[in-house]
Amino acid sequence: MLFQVGGQGARPTFFEMSAAQQLPASLRAALSYSFGVFALRRPSLHKVLDYEDEFFALLMSVLESHSLRTTDGSFSESLYGLRRRPVNVSVNRSNPGAESNVKVYDSALRKRQKTLSVVFLVVLPYFKSKLQSVYNKEREARLQASLWDQGEVRFDEAGFVSDQQGETSQAQVETTAGEVSHLTRLRTNFAALIGVCYPWIHATHEGLSFAYQLLYLLDATAFYSPGLHVLGLHVCRATGQELMDSSSRISRIRSRELERLRGPPWLKTVQRVLLNCTYTTLDYAQTGLIAAVFFFKMMEWWYQSAEERMSAPTVYPPPPPPPLPKVAKDGLPLPTDRTLCPLCCQKRNNPSVLSVSGFVFCYSCIFKSVSQHKRCPVTLMPATVEQIRRLFHDL
């Protein structure tokens, strides 16, 4: 087969790695939507949305650090039962009953590798997001500048309005030169530099990521991303023994932290309660966040369906036709046979309707009558020849 689709072996499938990589982006979108919904009732939450990158980076740094510390895997990788292992490690062969393709690693991640993993998982995506924001603003500013140069009214660099000839008073020019600081010029130059360099940086990163993913899919490399290659780490499935060892290691770490508490008894009690609350929060962070994502997406679907039902147009029956216009007392009487012209009392030739009344005549008859009397011969309503319409029902 070209690539694995099942759960056999220690090497994760391409789909597992792809799902683990896309989970943080999906989680961020769900959290942003949730805060946006809450901000409709609590405007103070808009401050959180203004610093969305910083808050999400802080949250993910806590989750990634805890996950790497306890499970040797990132937040999303541990959710899929995956672990990170160094490339050059010894393999434990003491279990003779284990399958030959299942590798049980002896060594765990070092502290330096965990720190660099947090940098690649949190810090670099944060800076990339900020560079993307600066690039978008710079691109929008360049677009606005190009539009202003073509219009009759444009803004100069300091934000003052100038006419088509670009005339600005000498006082405004001097005031502008005094207000533009060195820091502002540096910021402008930095934004211009980002506008030039960021597309190349983004294209290089995306190209390398695509190349590594394609090679991983073709089983030509063991690294799913350039970051894992730089760190020298493999991602593999965790065995049952590793899960048990992780639980034991977590218990030992927490026991040592509780034993290190210093101070009066009441202070130790408070610290112990806070640590237990922190441990419980971190233990259920994965399940809680994933449950919150599904809950809010379900609520979004529910309210969206309700709004669609409420805003759906109601289908009403067609209205009845308007009543027949009344025949004037001094008007021309209608013949009993409705196929006859009321003017010539002959079968209608080239039938035409007078729009003010709706009655049908011969075209020549109604044209001559309206031209002479300026009214409908049956209802005596005012009419003109422009209100005569030809009928084609007999074609």
Number of C-alpha atoms within 10 A of each C-alpha: 5 7 11 16 12 10 11 12 15 16 18 22 20 19 13 16 20 12 13 18 17 11 16 16 10 12 16 17 12 20 19 16 17 16 16 17 14 14 16 11 9 11 10 11 15 15 10 16 18 10 10 16 16 14 13 20 18 15 11 20 18 15 20 26 19 18 22 23 20 19 25 25 27 27 25 20 25 21 16 17 16 25 25 25 22 18 14 10 11 12 12 11 13 8 8 7 7 11 9 9 10 16 19 20 17 12 13 14 19 12 11 10 19 21 16 15 23 20 16 16 20 20 17 12 14 18 13 14 13 14 17 17 12 18 21 15 14 20 17 12 12 14 11 13 15 12 12 15 14 10 10 11 15 20 15 15 10 13 9 12 14 15 12 13 8 14 9 13 9 9 8 12 12 10 11 16 10 9 10 12 10 9 9 11 11 11 11 13 12 14 19 16 13 20 20 14 12 16 13 12 13 14 11 12 13 12 12 14 16 15 15 20 22 15 16 19 18 14 15 11 14 20 20 25 19 16 16 17 15 11 16 15 21 17 22 24 24 23 17 9 10 16 14 11 14 16 14 12 15 15 13 12 14 14 11 11 12 15 11 9 14 10 9 8 10 9 12 16 13 11 16 16 12 12 15 14 12 11 14 11 12 16 14 10 14 17 12 12 14 14 12 16 20 12 13 16 14 12 12 15 12 11 11 12 12 12 11 10 11 10 9 9 8 8 6 6 6 6 6 6 6 6 6 9 12 11 15 14 10 10 14 15 14 15 13 9 11 13 14 19 23 24 18 12 16 14 15 19 13 14 22 23 18 23 15 17 21 15 19 22 27 22 21 12 18 25 19 12 17 20 12 10 13 16 20 23 23 20 20 19 13 13 19 18 15 10 14 20 15 15 13 9 6 6 4
